[in-house]
Amino acid sequence: MEFTTAGVVGAGVMGVGVAQNLAQTGHRVVLVDVSEEVLDNARRELRNSLRAHALFNKGSGVDPAAVFEKIDFTTDYELLAKADFVVENVTEDWGIKQQVYERIDRIVRPDVVFAVNTSAISITRVGSVTTRPERVIGMHFMNPVPMKPMVEVIRGHHTTPETIDTARRFLAGMGKECIVVEDVPGFVSNRVLMLTINEAAFLVQDGVAPAADVDRIFRTCFDHRMGPLETADLIGLDTILKSVEVLHESFNDSKYRPAPLLKKMVAAGLLGRKSGEGFHKYH
């Protein structure tokens, strides 16, 4: 295997999903985060996800114990020295991402590609704080990662064709295809999706319709599998708010101003599925 060991930075929902997908496809994984508390949550999240996978995919051949064994949960960034490819999944905060890349750039081999799992932050900007901007590429995974066959891949200003080929091979090893797009804030998917979710939040805030009816219109009229607010709950309202704020800051366009209701819900800890309540309740 060309990519024997993958480094996964950030053990939130997306990081755990990426780690699970990699382990299920035979890779060793070093999953790094800043605290044992976060890693304990990641272990619980992985066990729950593997249990659900086994329940809904009987006969898939996935052995939960074998998948778990392939992942090293650690707070020691130095273990990333073993990585043949790195996927970073930390929060959508430029200050935090900058510190992470300056740190891992000193640890990981110079020939290794860094994949930025982001929905809005510039890949070119990330590359600028490393010594390998030509080997920095965006990989916008969708949640839940193991269930989604397609990844939005983003070409930074300095990203080389060789790095794009490497990224394609890495994703193929995870059982995924990719669509390559250019580096603009929000790329394709989130430039449309975040605007839609934010406007749906305004609809609820303005009393035009409750969240259930907003979502039902999209499911029944447009044949979407989920409405925009159900999608927001799945992603996490804190992530949605960060993404909308990045789009607002990047374009200086008032159409991206965050809905006050969205800000209020995040401040109240109503983050969606991961907190048990967002625009809908999950008990």
ZITA-V912472 format. One record per backbone hydrogen bond with DSSP energy under -0.5 kcal/mol. CO is the residue of the C=O (numbers start at 1). NH is the residue of the N-H. E is the energy in kcal/mol with one decimal. If there is no record, write none. Layout:
BEGIN
CO_NH_E ; CO_NH_E
END
This chain:
BEGIN
2_4_-0.7 ; 4_28_-2.6 ; 5_84_-3.7 ; 5_85_-0.7 ; 6_30_-2.5 ; 7_87_-2.9 ; 8_10_-0.6 ; 8_32_-2.7 ; 9_89_-3.5 ; 12_16_-2.7 ; 13_17_-1.9 ; 14_18_-2.6 ; 15_19_-2.6 ; 16_20_-2.8 ; 17_21_-2.4 ; 18_22_-2.5 ; 19_23_-2.6 ; 20_24_-2.7 ; 21_25_-1.1 ; 22_27_-2.4 ; 23_26_-1.6 ; 28_6_-2.8 ; 29_31_-0.7 ; 29_72_-3.1 ; 30_8_-3.0 ; 30_32_-0.7 ; 31_74_-2.6 ; 32_10_-3.2 ; 35_39_-1.8 ; 36_40_-2.8 ; 37_41_-2.0 ; 38_42_-2.0 ; 39_43_-2.4 ; 40_44_-2.2 ; 41_45_-2.7 ; 42_46_-2.6 ; 43_47_-2.5 ; 44_48_-2.5 ; 45_49_-2.4 ; 46_50_-2.8 ; 47_51_-2.3 ; 48_52_-2.3 ; 49_53_-2.6 ; 50_54_-2.5 ; 51_55_-1.8 ; 52_56_-2.5 ; 53_57_-1.4 ; 57_60_-1.9 ; 61_63_-0.5 ; 62_64_-0.7 ; 63_67_-2.4 ; 64_68_-2.5 ; 65_69_-2.0 ; 66_70_-1.0 ; 67_70_-0.7 ; 68_71_-1.5 ; 70_29_-2.7 ; 70_72_-0.5 ; 71_73_-0.7 ; 72_31_-2.6 ; 72_74_-0.5 ; 74_33_-1.7 ; 75_77_-1.0 ; 76_79_-1.6 ; 77_80_-2.2 ; 78_81_-1.9 ; 79_82_-1.7 ; 80_83_-1.8 ; 85_7_-3.0 ; 86_88_-0.5 ; 86_115_-3.2 ; 87_9_-2.4 ; 88_117_-2.6 ; 91_93_-2.7 ; 93_97_-2.6 ; 94_98_-2.9 ; 95_99_-1.7 ; 96_100_-2.2 ; 97_101_-2.6 ; 98_102_-2.3 ; 99_103_-1.7 ; 100_104_-3.0 ; 101_105_-2.0 ; 102_106_-0.5 ; 103_106_-1.0 ; 103_107_-0.6 ; 104_107_-0.7 ; 104_108_-2.8 ; 109_112_-1.7 ; 113_86_-2.2 ; 113_115_-0.5 ; 114_116_-0.6 ; 114_137_-2.5 ; 115_88_-3.0 ; 115_117_-0.8 ; 116_118_-1.4 ; 116_139_-2.6 ; 122_126_-1.7 ; 123_127_-2.6 ; 124_128_-1.5 ; 125_129_-0.5 ; 126_129_-1.6 ; 127_130_-1.7 ; 132_135_-2.4 ; 133_136_-1.2 ; 134_160_-1.8 ; 135_114_-2.5 ; 136_156_-0.5 ; 137_116_-3.0 ; 138_154_-1.8 ; 139_141_-1.2 ; 140_152_-1.6 ; 144_147_-1.4 ; 144_148_-0.7 ; 145_148_-1.3 ; 147_149_-0.6 ; 149_177_-2.6 ; 151_153_-0.7 ; 151_179_-2.1 ; 152_140_-3.4 ; 153_181_-3.0 ; 154_138_-2.7 ; 154_156_-0.7 ; 155_183_-0.8 ; 156_159_-0.6 ; 160_164_-1.8 ; 161_165_-2.3 ; 162_166_-2.5 ; 163_167_-2.5 ; 164_168_-2.3 ; 165_169_-2.3 ; 166_170_-2.5 ; 167_171_-2.6 ; 168_172_-2.5 ; 169_173_-1.9 ; 170_174_-0.5 ; 171_174_-1.1 ; 171_176_-2.6 ; 172_175_-1.5 ; 177_151_-1.4 ; 179_153_-2.9 ; 181_155_-2.5 ; 182_184_-1.3 ; 184_187_-2.8 ; 186_190_-1.3 ; 186_191_-1.3 ; 188_192_-1.2 ; 189_193_-3.1 ; 190_194_-1.8 ; 190_195_-0.5 ; 192_196_-2.0 ; 193_197_-2.8 ; 194_198_-2.6 ; 195_199_-2.1 ; 196_200_-2.2 ; 197_201_-2.2 ; 198_202_-1.8 ; 199_203_-2.0 ; 200_204_-1.8 ; 201_205_-2.7 ; 202_206_-2.7 ; 203_208_-2.2 ; 203_209_-0.8 ; 204_207_-1.3 ; 210_213_-0.5 ; 210_214_-2.1 ; 211_215_-2.5 ; 212_216_-2.1 ; 213_217_-2.1 ; 214_218_-1.3 ; 215_219_-2.3 ; 216_220_-3.0 ; 217_221_-2.3 ; 217_222_-0.6 ; 218_222_-0.9 ; 218_224_-2.0 ; 227_231_-2.2 ; 228_232_-1.9 ; 229_233_-2.1 ; 230_234_-1.9 ; 231_235_-2.3 ; 232_236_-2.8 ; 233_273_-1.7 ; 236_240_-2.2 ; 237_241_-2.7 ; 238_242_-2.2 ; 239_243_-2.4 ; 240_244_-2.6 ; 241_245_-2.5 ; 242_246_-2.2 ; 243_247_-2.3 ; 244_248_-2.6 ; 245_249_-2.5 ; 246_250_-2.6 ; 247_251_-2.5 ; 248_252_-1.6 ; 253_256_-2.0 ; 254_257_-1.9 ; 259_262_-0.6 ; 259_263_-1.7 ; 260_264_-2.5 ; 261_265_-2.5 ; 262_266_-2.0 ; 263_267_-2.4 ; 264_268_-1.6 ; 265_270_-2.7 ; 266_269_-1.4 ; 269_271_-1.4 ; 271_237_-2.3 ; 272_275_-1.3 ; 272_276_-1.0 ; 272_277_-1.0 ; 273_276_-0.6 ; 276_282_-3.0 ; 277_272_-2.2 ; 280_278_-3.0
END
